[in-house]
Amino acid sequence: MLYGEPGSSIVYYANKEQFDLVIIGSRGLNSLQEMVLDSVSHKVVNRVKCPVLVVK
């Protein structure tokens, strides 16, 4: 169980444990909504050190 802000926690744990792949869901927001809401999947894709598969 991880605690904290979801995006940062996932990135920290995935990088710490040297994951081969992260699979994460997306709510299907449009570009404007993602900018305003700062989506978790967007944070993970941009900060994790391994490939990320985003499922809609």
N, C-alpha and C positions, 0 to 999 in steps of 0.2 A: 504494500500500500504506500503510495506516494502522497505527500501533502504539499500544498502550495499552488501557485498559478499553473494551470495545466500545460501551457506551451513550454514554459521554462523548465518545469519538472520533467516532462517527457524528453526534452533535449538533453538535460543534465544526465538523466538515467541512461538514455541510449548511448551517449558519448562515453560515459563512465564504464558501462558494461561492454562497449565496443560491439554493438549490434551489427549484424550483417544487413538487416533490412527493417524498416519501420513501416507498418501498415496503419493508416489512420483514416477515419471517415471525414467527410465534408458535408456540411449542411446545404450545399448548393447555392451559396450566396452569389450575387452578382458582384462585379468589381467595386462598385461604389459602396455596397454594404460591407464588403471585406475591408476596405480602407477605414470605414467608420468603426466597425466592430473589432478590427484587428484579430482575424481568425486564428485559432490554434493551429490548424493545418498549415497555414501560411508561415507562421513562426517556425514550426518544426521543419518544413521543407527548406527554409533559408538558413537554419542554424545547426542542424544535425549533420554529423560527419559521414553518414552512410546513405545509401539510396532510400527514397521514401516513395511508397505507393499510396496515393490518395484515392479513396473509393467514394464515389458519389451515390 
